[in-house]
């Protein structure tokens, strides 16, 4: 076990809440000196949970544009069981090149390593580290830390699974009917424009409802708010 991994396992042992896990994910970013770290899981009922370092603007853009349907990383992880280096993916399609250009502009990084994790009862998760590095530097990084990160992914997934068993103990947020409507539409894949049109309100008013719901639940971003609302049974899809 490397010193980096030893330090992180030690910090994970102290995780007691989802906020602790969010901080643990940020610590992985700092320990391994990468730009971003993302953990995202979907259970057998479709409930999602994410702990990540992306800016909320990029997360919202990703969801609004439904980029998961064309993202080679997501598509690749669904089909594989082993770590996936972004260098081996096909980025040639025009829509994919445009998506990647936006991701680079958002600071996601040109290099990445994503690890699919499959749990019991149909649970699926992805753990990703990404950074702006040269081919040579990333090859060295991947060779040095690949095994570390594989173990970290499973440690984080295990801790997230443990926390999901006690998540309902925390007081549930009291969302207004309109706040629940807004999150429900986003959870089913509506863009902000489509959601505001369906609710017959302006996009500005929709954003007010979303931000209010995020604040009530202490969510990091819209994705986190939707995931929390789903996991707490406040909305259904």
Buried (B, 14 or more C-beta within 10 A) or exposed (E): EEEBBEEBEEBBEEBEEBEBBBBBBBBBBEBBEBBBBBBBBBBEEEBBBBBBBBBBEBBBBBBBBEBBEBBBBBBBBEEEEEBBBBBEBEEEEEEBEEBBEBBEEBEBBBBBBBBBBEBEEEBBBBBBBBBBBEEEEBBEBBEEBEEBBBBBBBBBBEBBBEBBEEBEEEEBBEBEEBBBBBBBBBBEBBBBEBBBBEBEBEEEBBBBBBBBBBEBBEBBBBBBBBBBBBBBEBBEB
